Amino acid sequence: MRTRLIFVRHGESVHQIDGVVGGPHGCRGLTALGHDQAQRLARRLADDYAVDRPTAVYSSVLRRTVETAQPIAAAFGIRPLADCGLCTWHTPPYADGLPVTRFRTEHAVAGGGVFRPFEDGNESWAELVVRVSRAIMEIAHRHRGGTVVLVGHSETVEGAFHALAAQPIFRAFDLDVPPASITEWVTDHDPGGWPPARWTLRRFGDTTGLTGA
């Protein structure tokens, strides 16, 4: 009984280019290149998983991931589902749309770190890891024995290393997750069992054939 989780980071987004906090209102979706990347992702995944077809496609609730998930879900003839647990930082409403540099400097919290937020009103890293990890494990349990696509953010992909690879909340290494990249984890164990399933990282940050204009 193989369970396969395919993590996709959203394509290039407007908020990245503009350098603003991309919350529910600040996120203006994908750029033209980002839309092209989403179409390429859909074709690539349809080819790669023609046999082990996904039974579900999830995204965070933010526009950039929803727009990335739509052509992927359409390629498999299924309807995408939104799950806020897969979101990037739950930044406070006042920060939504602010320049990132302003948010990180003017609203910085002294002593911010793993268990204390870096900015006023923001999530801490530990809170983000727990939220994302729980969403990942709920999806894995719900679709055990199947293949699922999870369209999210760099933090969603990072969260998989905590949820599936039992990494400590404060890791000893950083991850560089490219836009429009594919990361794949598989297990032959019950993802909802105890002791926890042992997962295998099949590929990470794969952008082969996906980043052209």
C-alpha positions as CSV (number, residue, x, y, z in Angstrom):
1,M,0.0,0.0,0.0
2,R,2.1,2.9,-1.3
3,T,1.2,6.5,-0.3
4,R,2.7,9.2,-2.5
5,L,2.7,12.9,-1.6
6,I,3.7,15.3,-4.4
7,F,4.5,18.8,-3.2
8,V,4.5,21.6,-5.7
9,R,5.6,25.1,-4.9
10,H,3.5,27.7,-6.7
11,G,4.8,29.4,-9.9
12,E,6.3,32.9,-10.0
13,S,3.9,35.3,-8.3
14,V,3.2,39.0,-8.5
15,H,3.8,39.5,-4.8
16,Q,7.3,38.0,-5.2
17,I,8.2,40.5,-8.0
18,D,6.7,43.4,-6.1
19,G,8.4,42.4,-2.8
20,V,5.2,42.7,-0.7
21,V,3.6,40.4,1.9
22,G,1.3,38.2,0.0
23,G,-1.6,37.5,2.4
24,P,-5.2,37.0,1.4
25,H,-5.5,40.6,0.0
26,G,-1.8,41.3,-0.9
27,C,-1.6,38.2,-3.1
28,R,-2.4,39.1,-6.7
29,G,-1.8,35.6,-8.1
30,L,0.7,34.5,-10.7
31,T,2.7,36.5,-13.2
32,A,2.5,35.6,-16.9
33,L,5.5,33.4,-16.4
34,G,3.9,31.8,-13.3
35,H,0.8,30.9,-15.4
36,D,3.1,29.3,-18.0
37,Q,4.9,27.4,-15.3
38,A,1.6,26.1,-13.9
39,Q,0.6,24.8,-17.4
40,R,4.0,23.1,-17.8
41,L,3.7,21.6,-14.3
42,A,0.3,20.2,-15.3
43,R,1.7,18.6,-18.4
44,R,4.7,17.2,-16.6
45,L,2.7,15.7,-13.8
46,A,0.2,14.2,-16.2
47,D,3.1,12.5,-18.0
48,D,5.0,11.4,-14.8
49,Y,1.9,10.1,-13.0
50,A,-0.1,8.6,-15.9
51,V,-0.2,5.3,-14.0
52,D,-0.2,6.4,-10.4
53,R,-2.8,9.1,-11.0
54,P,-3.5,11.5,-8.1
55,T,-6.8,11.0,-6.4
56,A,-6.8,14.6,-5.1
57,V,-5.1,18.0,-5.6
58,Y,-4.9,20.3,-2.6
59,S,-3.7,23.9,-2.5
60,S,-3.4,26.6,0.2
61,V,-6.2,29.2,0.1
62,L,-3.9,31.9,-1.4
63,R,-4.5,33.0,-5.0
64,R,-1.0,32.1,-6.2
65,T,-1.4,28.4,-5.2
66,V,-5.0,28.2,-6.3
67,E,-4.0,29.4,-9.8
68,T,-1.1,26.9,-9.8
69,A,-3.4,24.0,-8.7
70,Q,-6.2,24.7,-11.2
71,P,-4.5,23.4,-14.4
72,I,-2.9,20.5,-12.5
73,A,-6.3,19.3,-11.2
74,A,-7.8,19.8,-14.7
75,A,-5.1,17.6,-16.2
76,F,-6.4,14.7,-14.0
77,G,-10.1,15.6,-14.3
78,I,-10.6,16.4,-10.6
79,R,-11.6,19.4,-8.6
80,P,-8.9,21.1,-6.5
81,L,-9.5,21.5,-2.8
82,A,-8.2,24.4,-0.6
83,D,-6.7,23.8,2.8
84,C,-5.6,26.8,4.9
85,G,-3.2,24.5,6.8
86,L,-1.0,24.4,3.8
87,C,-0.5,28.2,3.8
88,T,2.7,30.1,4.2
89,W,3.0,32.4,7.3
90,H,-0.3,33.5,8.7
91,T,0.8,37.1,8.8
92,P,-1.4,39.7,10.7
93,P,-3.9,41.7,8.7
94,Y,-2.0,45.0,9.1
95,A,1.0,43.4,7.2
96,D,-1.0,42.2,4.2
97,G,0.4,44.0,1.2
98,L,3.2,45.8,3.1
99,P,6.7,45.8,1.6
100,V,8.4,42.8,3.0
101,T,11.5,44.8,4.1
102,R,9.2,47.3,6.0
103,F,7.4,44.5,7.7
104,R,10.6,42.8,8.8
105,T,12.3,46.0,10.1
106,E,9.6,48.3,11.4
107,H,7.6,45.5,13.1
108,A,10.4,43.3,14.2
109,V,10.1,41.7,17.7
110,A,13.1,41.6,20.0
111,G,14.1,38.1,20.8
112,G,12.1,36.6,17.9
113,G,13.0,33.1,16.9
114,V,11.7,29.5,16.9
115,F,9.1,29.9,19.6
116,R,8.6,33.6,19.5
117,P,7.5,35.5,16.3
118,F,10.0,37.5,14.4
119,E,7.4,40.2,13.7
120,D,4.6,41.7,15.8
121,G,1.4,39.6,15.6
122,N,3.0,37.0,13.2
123,E,3.2,33.2,13.7
124,S,6.3,31.8,15.3
125,W,8.2,29.2,13.2
126,A,7.1,26.5,15.7
127,E,3.5,27.4,15.2
128,L,3.8,27.3,11.4
129,V,5.6,23.9,11.5
130,V,2.9,22.4,13.7
131,R,0.0,23.8,11.5
132,V,1.6,22.7,8.2
133,S,2.7,19.3,9.5
134,R,-0.8,18.6,10.9
135,A,-2.4,19.5,7.5
136,I,0.1,17.2,5.7
137,M,-0.5,14.3,8.0
138,E,-4.3,14.7,7.8
139,I,-4.1,14.6,4.0
140,A,-1.7,11.6,4.0
141,H,-4.1,9.7,6.4
142,R,-7.2,10.6,4.4
143,H,-5.6,9.4,1.1
144,R,-3.4,6.5,2.4
145,G,-2.6,4.1,-0.4
146,G,-3.0,6.8,-3.0
147,T,-1.3,9.6,-4.8
148,V,-2.0,13.3,-3.8
149,V,-0.7,16.6,-5.1
150,L,-0.2,19.4,-2.5
151,V,0.3,22.8,-4.0
152,G,1.8,25.2,-1.5
153,H,4.7,27.5,-0.6
154,S,8.3,27.0,0.2
155,E,7.2,26.7,3.9
156,T,4.8,23.9,2.9
157,V,7.7,21.9,1.3
158,E,9.8,22.6,4.4
159,G,7.0,21.4,6.6
160,A,7.2,18.0,5.0
161,F,10.7,17.6,6.4
162,H,9.3,17.9,9.9
163,A,6.1,16.0,9.3
164,L,7.5,13.1,7.3
165,A,11.3,13.0,8.1
166,A,11.0,13.8,11.9
167,Q,13.4,16.8,11.6
168,P,13.6,18.9,14.7
169,I,11.7,22.2,14.6
170,F,15.1,24.0,14.5
171,R,16.8,22.2,11.6
172,A,20.6,22.2,11.2
173,F,20.2,23.1,7.5
174,D,18.3,25.4,5.2
175,L,16.2,24.5,2.1
176,D,16.1,26.4,-1.2
177,V,12.7,25.5,-2.8
178,P,12.4,27.0,-6.4
179,P,9.1,28.3,-7.7
180,A,7.2,25.7,-9.8
181,S,9.2,22.8,-8.4
182,I,8.2,19.2,-7.6
183,T,9.1,17.4,-4.4
184,E,8.0,13.8,-3.8
185,W,7.7,11.6,-0.7
186,V,6.5,8.0,-0.6
187,T,5.9,5.4,2.0
188,D,4.8,1.8,2.0
189,H,3.7,2.0,5.6
190,D,0.4,3.3,7.1
191,P,0.8,7.1,7.3
192,G,-1.6,7.1,10.2
193,G,0.0,4.3,12.1
194,W,2.2,4.1,15.2
195,P,5.2,4.2,15.3
196,P,5.2,6.8,12.5
197,A,5.6,5.7,9.0
198,R,9.1,5.8,7.4
199,W,9.0,8.0,4.3
200,T,11.4,8.1,1.4
201,L,12.3,11.4,-0.3
202,R,12.2,10.5,-4.0
203,R,13.0,14.0,-5.4
204,F,13.4,17.5,-4.2
205,G,13.0,20.9,-5.9
206,D,12.8,19.3,-9.3
207,T,12.3,22.0,-12.0
208,T,13.3,20.0,-15.0
209,G,11.6,21.5,-18.1
210,L,9.5,23.8,-16.0
211,T,11.2,27.1,-15.7
212,G,11.4,28.3,-19.3
213,A,9.5,31.4,-20.4
